């Protein structure tokens, strides 16, 4: 019990450090005062890796979908969404049928890799149907 308590306490401390107000920044500032100053080479160009993805209105522009899906028509995304949802439903039904087999739960025979893989079609279907809606609203 003591080991579990220690483990939970260590986890809580580790998680709570993520919410500490710039503790590393203040420690760096203290260390900079005590250490000699070393000149850093600064480049004159700054990198802007992230593009501003804010929008006003009911729906976002197509650029929020990324470089590949922003060029796909809404019909293609809708078909991908329906196929993904169909695969997810099929895998759920087949897993349910395998669960009814006697002894399948004890041996683990009801877990099939292809059904687990097809189960990821649910989130994929949701994402592609949202992308299809965005493209349809943007006239694509």
HUJO-V404041 format. One record per backbone hydrogen bond with DSSP energy under -1.0 kcal/mol. NH is the residue of the N-H (numbers start at 1). CO is the residue of the C=O. E is the energy in kcal/mol with one decimal. If there is no record, write none. Layout:
# HUJO-V404041
NH,CO,E  NH,CO,E
This chain:
# HUJO-V404041
5,1,-2.3  6,2,-2.4  7,3,-2.5  8,4,-2.7  9,5,-2.5  10,6,-2.4  11,7,-2.2  12,8,-2.4  13,9,-2.3  14,10,-2.4  15,11,-2.4  16,12,-2.6  17,13,-1.3  18,15,-1.3  19,16,-1.3  22,20,-1.4  26,22,-1.7  27,23,-1.8  28,24,-2.1  29,25,-1.8  30,26,-1.9  31,27,-2.2  32,28,-2.1  33,29,-1.3  34,30,-1.3  35,31,-1.7  64,61,-1.5  65,62,-2.0  66,63,-1.2  70,66,-1.3  71,68,-1.3  77,73,-1.8  78,74,-2.2  79,75,-2.1  80,76,-2.3  81,77,-2.1  82,78,-2.4  83,79,-2.5  84,80,-2.4  85,81,-2.4  86,82,-2.4  87,83,-2.5  88,84,-2.1  89,85,-2.6  90,86,-2.6  91,87,-2.3  92,88,-2.1  93,89,-2.5  94,90,-2.7  95,91,-2.2  96,92,-2.1  97,93,-2.2  98,94,-2.2  99,95,-1.7  104,101,-1.6  107,103,-1.8  108,104,-1.5  109,104,-1.0  111,108,-1.3  116,112,-2.0  117,113,-2.5  118,114,-2.3  119,115,-1.3  120,117,-1.2  121,118,-1.9  122,119,-1.3  124,120,-1.6  125,121,-2.7  126,122,-2.1  127,123,-2.5  128,124,-2.5  129,125,-2.0  130,126,-1.9  131,127,-2.2  132,128,-2.2  133,129,-2.0  134,130,-2.4  135,131,-2.4  136,132,-2.5  137,133,-2.4  138,134,-1.6  139,136,-1.2  140,135,-3.0
